[in-house]
Amino acid sequence: MVDTDERQAVATVAEEAGWNHRVADRSDYFNKGVVRVHIVWHGDTAINGGTLYHDDFLQTYSTDLPTVRGWLKR
């Protein structure tokens, strides 16, 4: 089995769903209208955590990569 780069896979999913993407060191920032997602990475295969904002208000936080990936599929 080939080890995949989860960070790149998440970015690809988000871009296919129409999210704008910006990278800063260990963080990825995604935005689509008034919704933003911020992911802090530990390497390229695991996340420290992700946050979901709507109209600049924190909605939720998760350390579960499938949950954060789900936010970006919207």
Biopython code that builds the backbone (N, CA, C, O; Angstrom):
import numpy as np
from Bio.PDB.StructureBuilder import StructureBuilder

atoms = [
    (1, "MET", "N", (0.842, -1.175, 0.000)),
    (1, "MET", "CA", (0.000, 0.000, 0.000)),
    (1, "MET", "C", (0.892, 1.245, 0.000)),
    (1, "MET", "O", (1.869, 1.310, 0.745)),
    (2, "VAL", "N", (0.560, 2.213, -0.820)),
    (2, "VAL", "CA", (1.337, 3.436, -0.951)),
    (2, "VAL", "C", (0.904, 4.423, 0.126)),
    (2, "VAL", "O", (-0.289, 4.655, 0.319)),
    (3, "ASP", "N", (1.890, 5.012, 0.835)),
    (3, "ASP", "CA", (1.603, 6.037, 1.838)),
    (3, "ASP", "C", (1.202, 7.315, 1.107)),
    (3, "ASP", "O", (1.958, 7.827, 0.281)),
    (4, "THR", "N", (0.015, 7.826, 1.410)),
    (4, "THR", "CA", (-0.459, 9.027, 0.723)),
    (4, "THR", "C", (-0.173, 10.265, 1.545)),
    (4, "THR", "O", (-0.068, 10.199, 2.770)),
    (5, "ASP", "N", (-0.050, 11.360, 0.888)),
    (5, "ASP", "CA", (0.130, 12.655, 1.518)),
    (5, "ASP", "C", (-1.263, 13.196, 1.825)),
    (5, "ASP", "O", (-1.915, 13.769, 0.951)),
    (6, "GLU", "N", (-1.721, 13.016, 3.067)),
    (6, "GLU", "CA", (-3.074, 13.419, 3.454)),
    (6, "GLU", "C", (-3.299, 14.916, 3.271)),
    (6, "GLU", "O", (-4.388, 15.345, 2.892)),
    (7, "ARG", "N", (-2.279, 15.695, 3.539)),
    (7, "ARG", "CA", (-2.424, 17.149, 3.408)),
    (7, "ARG", "C", (-2.781, 17.522, 1.974)),
    (7, "ARG", "O", (-3.669, 18.344, 1.748)),
    (8, "GLN", "N", (-2.096, 16.926, 1.008)),
    (8, "GLN", "CA", (-2.390, 17.211, -0.396)),
    (8, "GLN", "C", (-3.754, 16.662, -0.790)),
    (8, "GLN", "O", (-4.471, 17.283, -1.574)),
    (9, "ALA", "N", (-4.116, 15.505, -0.252)),
    (9, "ALA", "CA", (-5.423, 14.911, -0.559)),
    (9, "ALA", "C", (-6.554, 15.811, -0.052)),
    (9, "ALA", "O", (-7.552, 16.001, -0.748)),
    (10, "VAL", "N", (-6.407, 16.359, 1.143)),
    (10, "VAL", "CA", (-7.418, 17.267, 1.692)),
    (10, "VAL", "C", (-7.512, 18.526, 0.830)),
    (10, "VAL", "O", (-8.612, 18.990, 0.530)),
    (11, "ALA", "N", (-6.383, 19.070, 0.438)),
    (11, "ALA", "CA", (-6.377, 20.270, -0.407)),
    (11, "ALA", "C", (-7.069, 20.005, -1.740)),
    (11, "ALA", "O", (-7.796, 20.862, -2.244)),
    (12, "THR", "N", (-6.850, 18.833, -2.306)),
    (12, "THR", "CA", (-7.484, 18.477, -3.577)),
    (12, "THR", "C", (-8.994, 18.382, -3.434)),
    (12, "THR", "O", (-9.732, 18.898, -4.274)),
    (13, "VAL", "N", (-9.461, 17.723, -2.375)),
    (13, "VAL", "CA", (-10.902, 17.607, -2.117)),
    (13, "VAL", "C", (-11.515, 18.991, -1.974)),
    (13, "VAL", "O", (-12.574, 19.262, -2.541)),
    (14, "ALA", "N", (-10.861, 19.867, -1.222)),
    (14, "ALA", "CA", (-11.384, 21.211, -0.991)),
    (14, "ALA", "C", (-11.437, 22.021, -2.279)),
    (14, "ALA", "O", (-12.431, 22.695, -2.548)),
    (15, "GLU", "N", (-10.395, 21.961, -3.059)),
    (15, "GLU", "CA", (-10.363, 22.725, -4.303)),
    (15, "GLU", "C", (-11.414, 22.232, -5.286)),
    (15, "GLU", "O", (-11.992, 23.029, -6.024)),
    (16, "GLU", "N", (-11.668, 20.928, -5.305)),
    (16, "GLU", "CA", (-12.718, 20.385, -6.170)),
    (16, "GLU", "C", (-14.098, 20.855, -5.735)),
    (16, "GLU", "O", (-15.009, 20.952, -6.558)),
    (17, "ALA", "N", (-14.259, 21.148, -4.444)),
    (17, "ALA", "CA", (-15.539, 21.628, -3.919)),
    (17, "ALA", "C", (-15.658, 23.150, -3.990)),
    (17, "ALA", "O", (-16.672, 23.709, -3.572)),
    (18, "GLY", "N", (-14.631, 23.828, -4.514)),
    (18, "GLY", "CA", (-14.710, 25.267, -4.729)),
    (18, "GLY", "C", (-14.153, 26.139, -3.617)),
    (18, "GLY", "O", (-14.411, 27.342, -3.596)),
    (19, "TRP", "N", (-13.397, 25.561, -2.695)),
    (19, "TRP", "CA", (-12.799, 26.335, -1.610)),
    (19, "TRP", "C", (-11.532, 27.038, -2.096)),
    (19, "TRP", "O", (-10.782, 26.490, -2.904)),
    (20, "ASN", "N", (-11.299, 28.257, -1.596)),
    (20, "ASN", "CA", (-10.024, 28.947, -1.795)),
    (20, "ASN", "C", (-9.071, 28.399, -0.749)),
    (20, "ASN", "O", (-9.491, 28.068, 0.360)),
    (21, "HIS", "N", (-7.783, 28.299, -1.090)),
    (21, "HIS", "CA", (-6.823, 27.637, -0.212)),
    (21, "HIS", "C", (-5.573, 28.499, -0.083)),
    (21, "HIS", "O", (-5.062, 29.044, -1.062)),
    (22, "ARG", "N", (-5.092, 28.605, 1.167)),
    (22, "ARG", "CA", (-3.853, 29.327, 1.449)),
    (22, "ARG", "C", (-3.053, 28.507, 2.454)),
    (22, "ARG", "O", (-3.614, 27.949, 3.397)),
    (23, "VAL", "N", (-1.740, 28.439, 2.247)),
    (23, "VAL", "CA", (-0.852, 27.671, 3.117)),
    (23, "VAL", "C", (0.078, 28.626, 3.861)),
    (23, "VAL", "O", (0.604, 29.571, 3.275)),
    (24, "ALA", "N", (0.275, 28.373, 5.153)),
    (24, "ALA", "CA", (1.226, 29.134, 5.965)),
    (24, "ALA", "C", (1.865, 28.159, 6.947)),
    (24, "ALA", "O", (1.260, 27.784, 7.951)),
    (25, "ASP", "N", (3.095, 27.755, 6.643)),
    (25, "ASP", "CA", (3.840, 26.805, 7.480)),
    (25, "ASP", "C", (3.043, 25.523, 7.708)),
    (25, "ASP", "O", (2.777, 24.777, 6.766)),
    (26, "ARG", "N", (2.660, 25.268, 8.965)),
    (26, "ARG", "CA", (1.940, 24.032, 9.308)),
    (26, "ARG", "C", (0.438, 24.180, 9.191)),
    (26, "ARG", "O", (-0.293, 23.245, 9.520)),
    (27, "SER", "N", (-0.050, 25.327, 8.731)),
    (27, "SER", "CA", (-1.484, 25.593, 8.676)),
    (27, "SER", "C", (-1.979, 25.690, 7.248)),
    (27, "SER", "O", (-1.299, 26.212, 6.365)),
    (28, "ASP", "N", (-3.184, 25.174, 7.044)),
    (28, "ASP", "CA", (-3.917, 25.364, 5.799)),
    (28, "ASP", "C", (-5.171, 26.147, 6.123)),
    (28, "ASP", "O", (-5.875, 25.838, 7.085)),
    (29, "TYR", "N", (-5.451, 27.163, 5.317)),
    (29, "TYR", "CA", (-6.638, 27.988, 5.492)),
    (29, "TYR", "C", (-7.499, 27.828, 4.253)),
    (29, "TYR", "O", (-7.018, 27.972, 3.129)),
    (30, "PHE", "N", (-8.767, 27.532, 4.461)),
    (30, "PHE", "CA", (-9.722, 27.387, 3.372)),
    (30, "PHE", "C", (-10.872, 28.343, 3.631)),
    (30, "PHE", "O", (-11.300, 28.503, 4.774)),
    (31, "ASN", "N", (-11.378, 28.983, 2.576)),
    (31, "ASN", "CA", (-12.559, 29.813, 2.744)),
    (31, "ASN", "C", (-13.446, 29.706, 1.513)),
    (31, "ASN", "O", (-12.995, 29.541, 0.380)),
    (32, "LYS", "N", (-14.730, 29.810, 1.808)),
    (32, "LYS", "CA", (-15.762, 29.791, 0.773)),
    (32, "LYS", "C", (-16.880, 30.691, 1.282)),
    (32, "LYS", "O", (-17.675, 30.285, 2.130)),
    (33, "GLY", "N", (-16.937, 31.902, 0.766)),
    (33, "GLY", "CA", (-17.938, 32.856, 1.248)),
    (33, "GLY", "C", (-17.669, 33.216, 2.695)),
    (33, "GLY", "O", (-16.570, 33.657, 3.033)),
    (34, "VAL", "N", (-18.670, 33.033, 3.559)),
    (34, "VAL", "CA", (-18.535, 33.384, 4.973)),
    (34, "VAL", "C", (-18.064, 32.207, 5.823)),
    (34, "VAL", "O", (-17.974, 32.324, 7.045)),
    (35, "VAL", "N", (-17.766, 31.086, 5.193)),
    (35, "VAL", "CA", (-17.331, 29.894, 5.920)),
    (35, "VAL", "C", (-15.826, 29.728, 5.757)),
    (35, "VAL", "O", (-15.294, 29.838, 4.652)),
    (36, "ARG", "N", (-15.133, 29.458, 6.890)),
    (36, "ARG", "CA", (-13.690, 29.246, 6.863)),
    (36, "ARG", "C", (-13.339, 27.977, 7.628)),
    (36, "ARG", "O", (-14.004, 27.623, 8.602)),
    (37, "VAL", "N", (-12.295, 27.303, 7.180)),
    (37, "VAL", "CA", (-11.754, 26.136, 7.869)),
    (37, "VAL", "C", (-10.254, 26.355, 8.026)),
    (37, "VAL", "O", (-9.569, 26.723, 7.072)),
    (38, "HIS", "N", (-9.749, 26.126, 9.234)),
    (38, "HIS", "CA", (-8.320, 26.252, 9.524)),
    (38, "HIS", "C", (-7.852, 24.897, 10.037)),
    (38, "HIS", "O", (-8.413, 24.363, 10.994)),
    (39, "ILE", "N", (-6.824, 24.342, 9.399)),
    (39, "ILE", "CA", (-6.271, 23.049, 9.798)),
    (39, "ILE", "C", (-4.808, 23.242, 10.172)),
    (39, "ILE", "O", (-4.040, 23.840, 9.418)),
    (40, "VAL", "N", (-4.426, 22.732, 11.340)),
    (40, "VAL", "CA", (-3.028, 22.736, 11.773)),
    (40, "VAL", "C", (-2.528, 21.306, 11.650)),
    (40, "VAL", "O", (-3.120, 20.380, 12.203)),
    (41, "TRP", "N", (-1.423, 21.135, 10.913)),
    (41, "TRP", "CA", (-0.902, 19.815, 10.586)),
    (41, "TRP", "C", (0.293, 19.426, 11.453)),
    (41, "TRP", "O", (1.083, 20.270, 11.878)),
    (42, "HIS", "N", (0.396, 18.154, 11.696)),
    (42, "HIS", "CA", (1.564, 17.536, 12.322)),
    (42, "HIS", "C", (2.188, 16.677, 11.218)),
    (42, "HIS", "O", (1.797, 15.526, 11.026)),
    (43, "GLY", "N", (3.153, 17.238, 10.498)),
    (43, "GLY", "CA", (3.663, 16.570, 9.299)),
    (43, "GLY", "C", (2.658, 16.732, 8.173)),
    (43, "GLY", "O", (1.884, 17.689, 8.164)),
    (44, "ASP", "N", (2.664, 15.809, 7.225)),
    (44, "ASP", "CA", (1.717, 15.869, 6.109)),
    (44, "ASP", "C", (0.676, 14.762, 6.155)),
    (44, "ASP", "O", (-0.115, 14.615, 5.223)),
    (45, "THR", "N", (0.669, 13.978, 7.235)),
    (45, "THR", "CA", (-0.264, 12.853, 7.299)),
    (45, "THR", "C", (-1.203, 12.879, 8.490)),
    (45, "THR", "O", (-2.128, 12.069, 8.547)),
    (46, "ALA", "N", (-1.003, 13.777, 9.440)),
    (46, "ALA", "CA", (-1.857, 13.839, 10.629)),
    (46, "ALA", "C", (-2.133, 15.296, 10.993)),
    (46, "ALA", "O", (-1.300, 16.174, 10.763)),
    (47, "ILE", "N", (-3.304, 15.539, 11.558)),
    (47, "ILE", "CA", (-3.637, 16.898, 11.971)),
    (47, "ILE", "C", (-3.547, 17.030, 13.485)),
    (47, "ILE", "O", (-3.803, 16.084, 14.230)),
    (48, "ASN", "N", (-3.178, 18.222, 13.914)),
    (48, "ASN", "CA", (-3.280, 18.555, 15.336)),
    (48, "ASN", "C", (-4.714, 18.940, 15.651)),
    (48, "ASN", "O", (-5.209, 18.680, 16.747)),
    (49, "GLY", "N", (-5.381, 19.562, 14.681)),
    (49, "GLY", "CA", (-6.773, 19.953, 14.874)),
    (49, "GLY", "C", (-7.259, 20.824, 13.739)),
    (49, "GLY", "O", (-6.473, 21.380, 12.972)),
    (50, "GLY", "N", (-8.565, 20.930, 13.650)),
    (50, "GLY", "CA", (-9.192, 21.769, 12.647)),
    (50, "GLY", "C", (-10.330, 22.549, 13.265)),
    (50, "GLY", "O", (-11.003, 22.062, 14.173)),
    (51, "THR", "N", (-10.548, 23.760, 12.777)),
    (51, "THR", "CA", (-11.635, 24.591, 13.272)),
    (51, "THR", "C", (-12.512, 25.046, 12.115)),
    (51, "THR", "O", (-12.033, 25.307, 11.012)),
    (52, "LEU", "N", (-13.801, 25.134, 12.393)),
    (52, "LEU", "CA", (-14.787, 25.573, 11.411)),
    (52, "LEU", "C", (-15.400, 26.877, 11.907)),
    (52, "LEU", "O", (-15.897, 26.951, 13.031)),
    (53, "TYR", "N", (-15.362, 27.905, 11.061)),
    (53, "TYR", "CA", (-15.918, 29.215, 11.398)),
    (53, "TYR", "C", (-17.025, 29.563, 10.413)),
    (53, "TYR", "O", (-16.951, 29.220, 9.233)),
    (54, "HIS", "N", (-18.046, 30.245, 10.907)),
    (54, "HIS", "CA", (-19.108, 30.768, 10.053)),
    (54, "HIS", "C", (-19.338, 32.213, 10.465)),
    (54, "HIS", "O", (-19.634, 32.487, 11.628)),
    (55, "ASP", "N", (-19.205, 33.131, 9.530)),
    (55, "ASP", "CA", (-19.301, 34.569, 9.826)),
    (55, "ASP", "C", (-18.363, 34.969, 10.956)),
    (55, "ASP", "O", (-18.740, 35.751, 11.828)),
    (56, "ASP", "N", (-17.142, 34.437, 10.947)),
    (56, "ASP", "CA", (-16.106, 34.730, 11.938)),
    (56, "ASP", "C", (-16.424, 34.227, 13.349)),
    (56, "ASP", "O", (-15.736, 34.592, 14.303)),
    (57, "PHE", "N", (-17.445, 33.405, 13.487)),
    (57, "PHE", "CA", (-17.753, 32.786, 14.776)),
    (57, "PHE", "C", (-17.328, 31.326, 14.742)),
    (57, "PHE", "O", (-17.652, 30.595, 13.806)),
    (58, "LEU", "N", (-16.603, 30.910, 15.769)),
    (58, "LEU", "CA", (-16.175, 29.518, 15.872)),
    (58, "LEU", "C", (-17.402, 28.632, 16.025)),
    (58, "LEU", "O", (-18.216, 28.833, 16.926)),
    (59, "GLN", "N", (-17.528, 27.648, 15.137)),
    (59, "GLN", "CA", (-18.654, 26.724, 15.199)),
    (59, "GLN", "C", (-18.282, 25.423, 15.888)),
    (59, "GLN", "O", (-19.023, 24.922, 16.734)),
    (60, "THR", "N", (-17.110, 24.872, 15.515)),
    (60, "THR", "CA", (-16.697, 23.599, 16.085)),
    (60, "THR", "C", (-15.207, 23.385, 15.880)),
    (60, "THR", "O", (-14.573, 24.038, 15.051)),
    (61, "TYR", "N", (-14.667, 22.460, 16.653)),
    (61, "TYR", "CA", (-13.264, 22.085, 16.597)),
    (61, "TYR", "C", (-13.203, 20.559, 16.591)),
    (61, "TYR", "O", (-14.011, 19.901, 17.246)),
    (62, "SER", "N", (-12.253, 20.002, 15.856)),
    (62, "SER", "CA", (-12.114, 18.554, 15.832)),
    (62, "SER", "C", (-10.659, 18.161, 15.586)),
    (62, "SER", "O", (-9.912, 18.858, 14.899)),
    (63, "THR", "N", (-10.281, 17.024, 16.170)),
    (63, "THR", "CA", (-8.964, 16.442, 15.893)),
    (63, "THR", "C", (-9.098, 15.214, 15.001)),
    (63, "THR", "O", (-8.124, 14.496, 14.777)),
    (64, "ASP", "N", (-10.300, 14.974, 14.494)),
    (64, "ASP", "CA", (-10.592, 13.826, 13.645)),
    (64, "ASP", "C", (-10.505, 14.242, 12.169)),
    (64, "ASP", "O", (-11.326, 15.025, 11.692)),
    (65, "LEU", "N", (-9.515, 13.720, 11.460)),
    (65, "LEU", "CA", (-9.306, 14.108, 10.061)),
    (65, "LEU", "C", (-10.521, 13.843, 9.173)),
    (65, "LEU", "O", (-10.860, 14.714, 8.371)),
    (66, "PRO", "N", (-11.201, 12.690, 9.267)),
    (66, "PRO", "CA", (-12.395, 12.494, 8.428)),
    (66, "PRO", "C", (-13.493, 13.538, 8.682)),
    (66, "PRO", "O", (-14.205, 13.922, 7.753)),
    (67, "THR", "N", (-13.631, 13.992, 9.915)),
    (67, "THR", "CA", (-14.615, 15.038, 10.218)),
    (67, "THR", "C", (-14.241, 16.341, 9.530)),
    (67, "THR", "O", (-15.084, 16.983, 8.904)),
    (68, "VAL", "N", (-12.985, 16.728, 9.645)),
    (68, "VAL", "CA", (-12.518, 17.975, 9.028)),
    (68, "VAL", "C", (-12.626, 17.873, 7.508)),
    (68, "VAL", "O", (-13.028, 18.832, 6.849)),
    (69, "ARG", "N", (-12.274, 16.726, 6.954)),
    (69, "ARG", "CA", (-12.402, 16.526, 5.500)),
    (69, "ARG", "C", (-13.866, 16.660, 5.085)),
    (69, "ARG", "O", (-14.158, 17.189, 4.012)),
    (70, "GLY", "N", (-14.783, 16.187, 5.920)),
    (70, "GLY", "CA", (-16.200, 16.309, 5.629)),
    (70, "GLY", "C", (-16.679, 17.741, 5.542)),
    (70, "GLY", "O", (-17.537, 18.062, 4.720)),
    (71, "TRP", "N", (-16.124, 18.620, 6.397)),
    (71, "TRP", "CA", (-16.474, 20.040, 6.316)),
    (71, "TRP", "C", (-16.138, 20.602, 4.951)),
    (71, "TRP", "O", (-16.862, 21.445, 4.421)),
    (72, "LEU", "N", (-15.033, 20.134, 4.381)),
    (72, "LEU", "CA", (-14.562, 20.671, 3.096)),
    (72, "LEU", "C", (-15.276, 20.067, 1.894)),
    (72, "LEU", "O", (-15.115, 20.554, 0.775)),
    (73, "LYS", "N", (-16.055, 19.027, 2.103)),
    (73, "LYS", "CA", (-16.811, 18.439, 0.996)),
    (73, "LYS", "C", (-18.109, 19.169, 0.741)),
    (73, "LYS", "O", (-18.804, 18.882, -0.233)),
    (74, "ARG", "N", (-18.445, 20.109, 1.605)),
    (74, "ARG", "CA", (-19.701, 20.863, 1.442)),
    (74, "ARG", "C", (-19.636, 21.813, 0.301)),
    (74, "ARG", "O", (-20.607, 22.520, 0.031)),
]
sb = StructureBuilder()
sb.init_structure("model")
sb.init_model(0)
sb.init_chain("A")
sb.init_seg("    ")
for serial, (resi, resn, name, xyz) in enumerate(atoms, 1):
    if name == "N":
        sb.init_residue(resn, " ", resi, " ")
    sb.init_atom(name, np.array(xyz, "f"), 0.0, 1.0, " ", f" {name:<3s}", serial, name[0])
structure = sb.get_structure()
